[in-house]
Amino acid sequence: MEFYEALKARRSVRRFSSRAVEEEKLKRLCEAVISAPSAYNLQSYQVFIVKDRERKYAISRSAFDQNFTKQNFIAEAPVLLVFCADPNRCGSRYGERGSTLYCVQDASIAATFAMLAAVDLGLSTVWVGAFNEDQVMKVVGTDRLRPVAILPIGYSEETPPPTSRRSVDEMFHEV
């Protein structure tokens, strides 16, 4: 798939089939993630792959939608990728700004690479950013990394319509 086709084809999917994500596709997603740019190439993030049913349910219970109800679709995806910032790795180079911002940016860019690679592989995702960080940290077994994004990944059982976007003229300003 061409890059711009992938950009246009990407949708936030919340209904996944039970079909497993093939290990080869998961490996290719991981390879896409590690090719993401990062501050000073520190790659100040870690990614947890969650396939275990109980862990997926625990993560779904930690997440909220805008009405603060649980997001059960998270547990129904065959795979979750939990992107966590590593404040110490980036902070050691850039101080407070590295530990509070750059590592979060690094993890976010990596998650975006995963989302676009998923489209190319025929998979679907959705960005989940509303969750209780402490609960997610407990489920993935870390006390030093900061969860930034959860990506449920799988084969879509829905075809969401394109969403509206602001115009280029509205978003970009030459100064």
Contact map, one row per residue, 1 for C-alpha under 8 A:
1110110000000000000000000000000000000000000000000000000000000000000000000000000000000000000000000000000000000000000000010000000000000000000000000000000000000000000000000000000
1111110000000000000000000000000000000000000000000000000000000000000000000000000000000000000000000000000000000000000000000000000000000000000000000000000000000000000000000000000
1111111000000000000000000000000000000000000000000000000000000000000000000000000000000000000000000000000000000000000000000000000000000000000000000000000000000000000000000000000
0111111100000000000000000000000000000000000000000000000000000000000000000000000000000000000000000000000000000000000000000000000000000000000000000000000000000000000000000000000
1111111110000000000000000000000000000000000000000000000000000000000000000000000000000000000000000000000000000000000000000000000000000000000000000000000000000000000000000000000
1111111111000000000000000000000000000000000000000000000000000000000000000000000000000000000000000000000000000000000100110000000000000000000000000000000000000000000000000000000
0011111111000000000000000000000000000000000000000000000000000000000000000000000000000000000000000000000000000000000100000000000000000000000000000000000000000000000000000000000
0001111111000000000000000000000000000000000000000000000000000000000000000000000000000000000000000000000000000000000000000000000000000000000000000000000000000000000000000000000
0000111111100000000000000000000000000000000000000000000000000000000000000000000000000000000000000000000000000000000000100000000000000000000000000000000000000000000000000000000
0000011111110000000000000000000000000000000000000000000000000000000000000000000000000000000000000000000000000000001100100001000000000000000000000000000000000000000000000000000
0000000011111000000000000000000000000000000000000000000000000000000000000000000000000000000000000000000000000000000000000001110000000000000000000000000000000001110000000000000
0000000001111100000000000000000000000000000000000000000000000000000000000000000000000000000000000000000000000000000000000001111000000000000000000000000000000001000000000000000
0000000000111111000000000000000000000000000000000000000000000000000000000000000000000000000000000000000000000000000000000001110000000000000000000000000000010111000000000000000
0000000000011111000000000000000000000000000000000000000000000000000000001100000000000000000000000000000000000000000000000000110000000000000000000000000000010100000000000000000
0000000000001111100000000000000000000000000000000000000000000000000000001001100000000000000000000000000000000000000000000000000000000000000000000000000000011100000000000000000
0000000000001111110000000000000000000000000000000000000000000000000000001001110000000000000000000000000000000000000000000000000000000000000000000000000011111100000000000000000
0000000000000011111000000000000000000000000000000000000000000000000000000000100000000000000000000000000000000000000000000000000000000000000000000000000001111000000000000000000
0000000000000001111100000000000000000000000000000000000000000000000000000001110000000000000000000000000000000000000000000000000000000000000000000000000000100000000000000000000
0000000000000000111110000000000000000000000000000000000000000000000000000000010000000000000000000000000000000000000000000000000000000000000000000000000001100000000000000000000
0000000000000000011111000000000000000000000000000000000000000000000000000000010000000000000000000000000000000000000000000000000000000000000000000000000001000000000000000000000
0000000000000000001111101100000000000000000000000000000000000000000000000000011000000000000000000000000000000000000000000000000000000000000000000000000011100000000000000000000
0000000000000000000111111100000000000000000000000000000000000000000000000000000000000000000000000000000000000000000000000000000000000000000000000000000000000000000000000000000
0000000000000000000011111110000000000000000000000000000000000000000000000000000000000000000000000000000000000000000000000000000000000000000000000000000000000000000000000000000
0000000000000000000001111111000000000000000000000000000000000000000000000000000000000000000000000000000000000000000000000000000000000000000000000000000000000000000000000000000
0000000000000000000011111111100000000000000000000000000000000000000000000000000000000000000000000000000000000000000000001000000000000000000000000000000000000000000000000000000
0000000000000000000011111111110000000000000000000000000000000000000000000000000000000000000000000000000000000000000000000000000000000000000000000000000000000000000000000000000
0000000000000000000000111111111000000000000000000000000000000000000000000000000000000000000000000000000000000000000000000000000000000000000000000000000000000000000000000000000
0000000000000000000000011111111100000000000000000000000000000000000000000000000000000000000000000000000000000000000010000000000000000000000000000000000000000000000000000000000
0000000000000000000000001111111110000000000000000000000000000000000000000000000000000000000000000000000000000000010011000000000000000000000000000000000000000000000000000000000
0000000000000000000000000111111111000000000000000000000000000000000000000000000000000000000000000000000000000000010000000000000000000000000000000000000000000000000000000000000
0000000000000000000000000011111111100000000000000000000000000000000000000000000000000000000000000000000000000000000000000000000000000000000000000000000000000000000000000000000
0000000000000000000000000001111111110000000000000000000000000000000000000000000000000000000000000000000000000000110010000000000000000000000000000000000000000000000000000000000
0000000000000000000000000000111111110000000000000000000000000000000000000000000000000000000000000000000000000110110000000000000000000000000000000000000000000000000000000000000
0000000000000000000000000000011111110000001000000000000000000000000000000000000000000000000000000000000000000100000000000000000000000000000000000000000000000000000000000000000
0000000000000000000000000000001111111000000000000000000000000000000000000000000000000000000000000000000000000100000000000000000000000000000000000000000000000000000000000000000
0000000000000000000000000000000111111100000000000000000000000000000000000000000000000000000000000000000000001100100000000000000000000000000000000000000000000000000000000000000
0000000000000000000000000000000000111110101000000000000000000000000000000000000000000000000000000000000001001100000000000000000000000000000000000000000000000000000000000000000
0000000000000000000000000000000000011111111100000000000000000000000000000000000000000000000000000000000011001000000000000000000000000000000000000000000000000000000000000000000
0000000000000000000000000000000000001111111100000000000000000000000000000000000000000000010000000000011001000000000000000000000000000000000000000000000000000000000000000000000
0000000000000000000000000000000000000111110000000000000000000000000000000000000000000000000000000000000000000000000000000000000000000000000000000000000000000000000000000000000
0000000000000000000000000000000000001111111000000000000000000000000000000000000000000000000000000000000000000000000000000000000000000000000000000000000000000000000000000000000
0000000000000000000000000000000000000111111100000000000000000000000000000000000000000000110000000000000000000000000000000000000000000000000000000000000000000000000000000000000
0000000000000000000000000000000001001110111110000000000000000000000000000000000000000000000000000000001001100000000000000000000000000000000000000000000000000000000000000000000
0000000000000000000000000000000000000110011111000000000000000000000000000000000000001110110000000000001001100000000000000000000000000000000000000000000000000000000000000000000
0000000000000000000000000000000000000000001111100000000000000000000000000000000000111100000000000000001101100000000000000000000000000000000000001000000000000000000000000000000
0000000000000000000000000000000000000000000111110000000000000000000000000000000000111100000000000000000000100000000000000000000000000000000000001000000000000000000000000000000
0000000000000000000000000000000000000000000011111000000000000000000000000000000011110000000000000000000000000000000000000000000000000000000000000000000000000000000000000000000
0000000000000000000000000000000000000000000001111100000000000000000000000000000111110000000000000000000000000000000000000000000000000000000100000000000000000000000000000000000
0000000000000000000000000000000000000000000000111110000000000000000000000000001111000000000000000000000000000000000000000000000000000000000000000000000000000000000000000000000
0000000000000000000000000000000000000000000000011111001100000000000000000000001111000000000000000000000000000000000000000000000000000000000000000000000000000000000000000000000
0000000000000000000000000000000000000000000000001111101100000000000000000000011100000000000000000000000000000000000000000000000000000000000000000000000000000000000000000000000
0000000000000000000000000000000000000000000000000111111100000000000000000000000000000000000000000000000000000000000000000000000000000000000000000000000000000000000000000000000
0000000000000000000000000000000000000000000000000011111110000000000000000010000000000000000000000000000000000000000000000000000000000000000000000000000000000000000000000000000
0000000000000000000000000000000000000000000000000001111111000000000000000000000000000000000000000000000000000000000000000000000000000000000000000000000000000000000000000000000
0000000000000000000000000000000000000000000000000111111111100000000000000000000000000000000000000000000000000000000000000000000000000000001100000000000000000000000000000000000
0000000000000000000000000000000000000000000000000111111111110000000000000111000100000000000000000000000000000000000000000000000000000000000000000000000000000000000000000000000
0000000000000000000000000000000000000000000000000000111111111000000000010110000000000000000000000000000000000000000000000000000000000000000000000000000000000000000000000000000
0000000000000000000000000000000000000000000000000000011111111100000000000000000000000000000000000000000000000000000000000000000000000001001000000000000000000000000000000000000
0000000000000000000000000000000000000000000000000000001111111110000000000110000000000000000000000000000000000000000000000000000000000011001000000000000000000000000000000000000
0000000000000000000000000000000000000000000000000000000111111110000001111110000000000000000000000000000000000000000000000000000000000000000000000000000000000000000000000000000
0000000000000000000000000000000000000000000000000000000011111111000001110000000000000000000000000000000000000000000000000000000000000000000000000000000000000000000000000000000
0000000000000000000000000000000000000000000000000000000001111111000001000000000000000000000000000000000000000000000000000000000000111011000000000000000000000000000000000000000
0000000000000000000000000000000000000000000000000000000000111111100001100000000000000000000000000000000000000000000000000000000101110000000000000000000000000000000000000000000
0000000000000000000000000000000000000000000000000000000000001111111111100000000000000000000000000000000000000000000000000000000001100000000000000000000000000000000000000000000
0000000000000000000000000000000000000000000000000000000000000011111111100000000000000000000000000000000000000000000000000000000001000000000000000000000000000000000000000000000
0000000000000000000000000000000000000000000000000000000000000001111110000000000000000000000000000000000000000000000000000000000000000000000000000000000000000000000000000000000
0000000000000000000000000000000000000000000000000000000000000001111110000000000000000000000000000000000000000000000000000000000000000000000000000000000000000000000000000000000
0000000000000000000000000000000000000000000000000000000000000001111111000000000000000000000000000000000000000000000000000000000000000000000000000000000000000000000000000000000
0000000000000000000000000000000000000000000000000000000000000001111111100000000000000000000000000000000000000000000000000000000000000000000000000000000000000000000000000000000
0000000000000000000000000000000000000000000000000000000000011111100111110000000000000000000000000000000000000000000000000000000000000000000000000000000000000000000000000000000
0000000000000000000000000000000000000000000000000000000000011011100011111100000000000000000000000000000000000000000000000000000000000000000000000000000000000000000000000000000
0000000000000000000000000000000000000000000000000000000010011000000001111111000000000000000000000000000000000000000000000000000000000000000000000000000000000000000000000000000
0000000000000111000000000000000000000000000000000000000000010000000000111111100000000000000000000000000000000000000000000000000000000000000000000000000000000000000000000000000
0000000000000100000000000000000000000000000000000000000110110000000000111111100100000000000000000000000000000000000000000000000000000000000000000000000100000000000000000000000
0000000000000000000000000000000000000000000000000000100110110000000000011111110000000000000000000000000000000000000000000000000000000000000000000000000000000000000000000000000
0000000000000011010000000000000000000000000000000000000100000000000000011111110000000000000000000000000000000000000000000000000000000000000000000000000000000000000000000000000
0000000000000011110000000000000000000000000000000000000000000000000000001111111100000000000000000000000000000000000000000000000000000000000000000000000111000000000000000000000
0000000000000001011110000000000000000000000000000010000000000000000000000011111100000000000000000000000000000000000000000000000000000000000000000000000111000000000000000000000
0000000000000000000010000000000000000000000000001110000000000000000000000000111110000000000000000000000000000000000000000000000000000000000000000000000111000000000000000000000
0000000000000000000000000000000000000000000000011110000100000000000000000100111111000000000000000000000000000000000000000000000000000000000000000000011110000000000000000000000
0000000000000000000000000000000000000000000000111100000000000000000000000000001111100000000000000000000000000000000000000000000000000000000000000000011110000000000000000000000
0000000000000000000000000000000000000000000000111100000000000000000000000000000111110000000000000000000000000000000000000000000000000000000000000011111000000000000000000000000
0000000000000000000000000000000000000000000011110000000000000000000000000000000011111000000000000000000000110010000000000000000000000000000000000011110000000000000000000000000
0000000000000000000000000000000000000000000011110000000000000000000000000000000001111100000000000000000100100000000000000000000000000000000000001111100000000000000000000000000
0000000000000000000000000000000000000000000111000000000000000000000000000000000000111110000000000000001101100000000000000000000000000000000000001111000000000000000000000000000
0000000000000000000000000000000000000000000111000000000000000000000000000000000000011111110000000010001000000000000000000000000000000000000000011100000000000000000000000000000
0000000000000000000000000000000000000000000100000000000000000000000000000000000000001111111000000111001000000000000000000000000000000000000000011100000000000000000000000000000
0000000000000000000000000000000000000000000000000000000000000000000000000000000000000111111100000010000000000000000000000000000000000000000000000000000000000000000000000000000
0000000000000000000000000000000000000000010100000000000000000000000000000000000000000111111110000010001000000000000000000000000000000000000000000000000000000000000000000000000
0000000000000000000000000000000000000010010100000000000000000000000000000000000000000111111111100110011000000000000000000000000000000000000000000000000000000000000000000000000
0000000000000000000000000000000000000000000000000000000000000000000000000000000000000011111111111111000000000000000000000000000000000000000000000000000000000000000000000000000
0000000000000000000000000000000000000000000000000000000000000000000000000000000000000001111111100110000000000000000000000000000000000000000000000000000000000000000000000000000
0000000000000000000000000000000000000000000000000000000000000000000000000000000000000000111111100100000000000000000000000000000000000000000000000000000000000000000000000000000
0000000000000000000000000000000000000000000000000000000000000000000000000000000000000000011111111110000000000000000000000000000000000000000000000000000000000000000000000000000
0000000000000000000000000000000000000000000000000000000000000000000000000000000000000000011111111110000000000000000000000000000000000000000000000000000000000000000000000000000
0000000000000000000000000000000000000000000000000000000000000000000000000000000000000000001001111111000000000000000000000000000000000000000000000000000000000000000000000000000
0000000000000000000000000000000000000000000000000000000000000000000000000000000000000000001001111111110000000000000000000000000000000000000000000000000000000000000000000000000
0000000000000000000000000000000000000000000000000000000000000000000000000000000000000010011111111111111000000000000000000000000000000000000000000000000000000000000000000000000
0000000000000000000000000000000000000000000000000000000000000000000000000000000000000111111101111111111000000000000000000000000000000000000000000000000000000000000000000000000
0000000000000000000000000000000000000000000000000000000000000000000000000000000000000010001000011111111100000000000000000000000000000000000000000000000000000000000000000000000
0000000000000000000000000000000000000000000000000000000000000000000000000000000000000000000000001111111110000000000000000000000000000000000000000000000000000000000000000000000
0000000000000000000000000000000000000010000000000000000000000000000000000000000000000000010000001111111111000000000000000000000000000000000000000000000000000000000000000000000
0000000000000000000000000000000000000010001110000000000000000000000000000000000000001110110000000111111111100000000000000000000000000000000000000000000000000000000000000000000
0000000000000000000000000000000000000000000010000000000000000000000000000000000000011000000000000001111111110000000000000000000000000000000000000001000000000000000000000000000
0000000000000000000000000000000000000100000000000000000000000000000000000000000000000000000000000000111111111000000000000000000000000000000000000000000000000000000000000000000
0000000000000000000000000000000000001110001110000000000000000000000000000000000000001000000000000000011111111100000000000000000000000000000000000000000000000000000000000000000
0000000000000000000000000000000000000000001111000000000000000000000000000000000000111000000000000000001111111110000000000000000000000000000000000001100000000000000000000000000
0000000000000000000000000000000000000000000000000000000000000000000000000000000000100000000000000000000111111111000000000000000000000000000000000001100000000000000000000000000
0000000000000000000000000000000000011100000000000000000000000000000000000000000000000000000000000000000011111111100000000000000000000000000000000000000000000000000000000000000
0000000000000000000000000000000011111000000000000000000000000000000000000000000000000000000000000000000001111111110000000000000000000000000000000000000000000000000000000000000
0000000000000000000000000000000010000000000000000000000000000000000000000000000000100000000000000000000000111111111000000000000000000000000000000000101000000000000000000000000
0000000000000000000000000000000000000000000000000000000000000000000000000000000000000000000000000000000000011111111100000000000000000000000000000000000000000000000000000000000
0000000000000000000000000000000110010000000000000000000000000000000000000000000000000000000000000000000000001111111110000000000000000000000000000000000000000000000000000000000
0000000000000000000000000000110110000000000000000000000000000000000000000000000000000000000000000000000000000111111111000000000000000000000000000000000000000000000000000000000
0000000001000000000000000000000000000000000000000000000000000000000000000000000000000000000000000000000000000011111111100001110000000000000000000000001000000000000000000000000
0000011001000000000000000000000000000000000000000000000000000000000000000000000000000000000000000000000000000001111111110000000000000000000000000000000000000000000000000000000
0000000000000000000000000001100100000000000000000000000000000000000000000000000000000000000000000000000000000000111111111000000000000000000000000000000000000000000000000000000
0000000000000000000000000000100000000000000000000000000000000000000000000000000000000000000000000000000000000000011111111111100000000000000000000000000010000000000000000000000
0000010011000000000000000000000000000000000000000000000000000000000000000000000000000000000000000000000000000000001111111111000000000000000000000000000000000000000000000000000
1000010000000000000000000000000000000000000000000000000000000000000000000000000000000000000000000000000000000000000111111110000000000000000000000000000000000000000000000000000
0000000000000000000000001000000000000000000000000000000000000000000000000000000000000000000000000000000000000000000011111110000000000000000000000000000000000000000000000000000
0000000000000000000000000000000000000000000000000000000000000000000000000000000000000000000000000000000000000000000001111111000000000000000000000000000000100000000000000000000
0000000000000000000000000000000000000000000000000000000000000000000000000000000000000000000000000000000000000000000001111111100000000000000000000000000011110000000000000000000
0000000001111000000000000000000000000000000000000000000000000000000000000000000000000000000000000000000000000000001001100111110000000000000000000000000011110000000000000000000
0000000000111100000000000000000000000000000000000000000000000000000000000000000000000000000000000000000000000000001001000011111000000000000000000000001111000000000000000000000
0000000000111100000000000000000000000000000000000000000000000000000000000000000000000000000000000000000000000000001000000001111100000000000000000000001110000000000000000000000
0000000000010000000000000000000000000000000000000000000000000000000000000000000000000000000000000000000000000000000000000000111110000000000000000000111100000000000000000000000
0000000000000000000000000000000000000000000000000000000000000010000000000000000000000000000000000000000000000000000000000000011111100000000000000000111100000000000000000000000
0000000000000000000000000000000000000000000000000000000000000000000000000000000000000000000000000000000000000000000000000000001111100000000000000001110000000000000000000000000
0000000000000000000000000000000000000000000000000000000000000011100000000000000000000000000000000000000000000000000000000000000111110000000000000000000000000000000000000000000
0000000000000000000000000000000000000000000000000000000000000111000000000000000000000000000000000000000000000000000000000000000111111001000000000000000000000000000000000000000
0000000000000000000000000000000000000000000000000000000000000110000000000000000000000000000000000000000000000000000000000000000001111111000000000000000000000000000000000000000
0000000000000000000000000000000000000000000000000000000000000100000000000000000000000000000000000000000000000000000000000000000000111111100000000110000000000000000000000000000
0000000000000000000000000000000000000000000000000000000000000000000000000000000000000000000000000000000000000000000000000000000000011111110000000000000000000000000000000000000
0000000000000000000000000000000000000000000000000000000000100100000000000000000000000000000000000000000000000000000000000000000000011111111000000000000000000000000000000000000
0000000000000000000000000000000000000000000000000000000001100100000000000000000000000000000000000000000000000000000000000000000000111111111100000010000000000000000000000000000
0000000000000000000000000000000000000000000000000000000000000000000000000000000000000000000000000000000000000000000000000000000000001111111111101110000000000000000000000000000
0000000000000000000000000000000000000000000000000000000000000000000000000000000000000000000000000000000000000000000000000000000000000111111111100000000000000000000000000000000
0000000000000000000000000000000000000000000000000000001001100000000000000000000000000000000000000000000000000000000000000000000000000011111110000000000000000000000000000000000
0000000000000000000000000000000000000000000000010000001000000000000000000000000000000000000000000000000000000000000000000000000000000001111111000000000000000000000000000000000
0000000000000000000000000000000000000000000000000000000000000000000000000000000000000000000000000000000000000000000000000000000000000000111111100000000000000000000000000000000
0000000000000000000000000000000000000000000000000000000000000000000000000000000000000000000000000000000000000000000000000000000000000000110111111000000000000000000000000000000
0000000000000000000000000000000000000000000000000000000000000000000000000000000000000000000000000000000000000000000000000000000000000000110011111000000000000000000000000000000
0000000000000000000000000000000000000000000000000000000000000000000000000000000000000110000000000000000000000000000000000000000000000000000001111100000000000000000000000000000
0000000000000000000000000000000000000000000011000000000000000000000000000000000000011110000000000000000000000000000000000000000000000000100001111110000000000000000000000000000
0000000000000000000000000000000000000000000000000000000000000000000000000000000000011110000000000000000000000000000000000000000000001000100000011111000000000000000000000000000
0000000000000000000000000000000000000000000000000000000000000000000000000000000001111000000000000000000000000000000000000000000000001001100000001111110000000000000000000000000
0000000000000000000000000000000000000000000000000000000000000000000000000000000001111000000000000000000100110000000000000000000010000000000000000111110000000000000000000000000
0000000000000000000000000000000000000000000000000000000000000000000000000000000001110000000000000000000000110010000000000000001110000000000000000011111000000000000000000000000
0000000000000000000000000000000000000000000000000000000000000000000000000000000111100000000000000000000000000000000000000000001110000000000000000011111100000000000000000000000
0000000000000000000000000000000000000000000000000000000000000000000000000000000111000000000000000000000000000010001000000000111100000000000000000000111110000000000000000000000
0000000000000000000000000000000000000000000000000000000000000000000000000100111110000000000000000000000000000000000000000000111100000000000000000000011111000000000000000000000
0000000000000001000010000000000000000000000000000000000000000000000000000000111110000000000000000000000000000000000001000011110000000000000000000000001111100000000000000000000
0000000000000001101110000000000000000000000000000000000000000000000000000000111000000000000000000000000000000000000000000011100000000000000000000000000111110000000000000000000
0000000000000001111010000000000000000000000000000000000000000000000000000000000000000000000000000000000000000000000000000111000000000000000000000000000011111000000000000000000
0000000000001111100000000000000000000000000000000000000000000000000000000000000000000000000000000000000000000000000000000011000000000000000000000000000001111110000000000000000
0000000000000011100000000000000000000000000000000000000000000000000000000000000000000000000000000000000000000000000000000000000000000000000000000000000000111110000000000000000
0000000000001111000000000000000000000000000000000000000000000000000000000000000000000000000000000000000000000000000000000000000000000000000000000000000000011111000000000000000
0000000000001000000000000000000000000000000000000000000000000000000000000000000000000000000000000000000000000000000000000000000000000000000000000000000000011111100000000000000
0000000000111000000000000000000000000000000000000000000000000000000000000000000000000000000000000000000000000000000000000000000000000000000000000000000000000111110000000000000
0000000000100000000000000000000000000000000000000000000000000000000000000000000000000000000000000000000000000000000000000000000000000000000000000000000000000011111000000000000
0000000000100000000000000000000000000000000000000000000000000000000000000000000000000000000000000000000000000000000000000000000000000000000000000000000000000001111100000000000
0000000000000000000000000000000000000000000000000000000000000000000000000000000000000000000000000000000000000000000000000000000000000000000000000000000000000000111110000000000
0000000000000000000000000000000000000000000000000000000000000000000000000000000000000000000000000000000000000000000000000000000000000000000000000000000000000000011111000000000
0000000000000000000000000000000000000000000000000000000000000000000000000000000000000000000000000000000000000000000000000000000000000000000000000000000000000000001111100000000
0000000000000000000000000000000000000000000000000000000000000000000000000000000000000000000000000000000000000000000000000000000000000000000000000000000000000000000111110110000
0000000000000000000000000000000000000000000000000000000000000000000000000000000000000000000000000000000000000000000000000000000000000000000000000000000000000000000011111110000
0000000000000000000000000000000000000000000000000000000000000000000000000000000000000000000000000000000000000000000000000000000000000000000000000000000000000000000001111111000
0000000000000000000000000000000000000000000000000000000000000000000000000000000000000000000000000000000000000000000000000000000000000000000000000000000000000000000000111111100
0000000000000000000000000000000000000000000000000000000000000000000000000000000000000000000000000000000000000000000000000000000000000000000000000000000000000000000001111111100
0000000000000000000000000000000000000000000000000000000000000000000000000000000000000000000000000000000000000000000000000000000000000000000000000000000000000000000001111111100
0000000000000000000000000000000000000000000000000000000000000000000000000000000000000000000000000000000000000000000000000000000000000000000000000000000000000000000000011111110
0000000000000000000000000000000000000000000000000000000000000000000000000000000000000000000000000000000000000000000000000000000000000000000000000000000000000000000000001111111
0000000000000000000000000000000000000000000000000000000000000000000000000000000000000000000000000000000000000000000000000000000000000000000000000000000000000000000000000001111
0000000000000000000000000000000000000000000000000000000000000000000000000000000000000000000000000000000000000000000000000000000000000000000000000000000000000000000000000000111
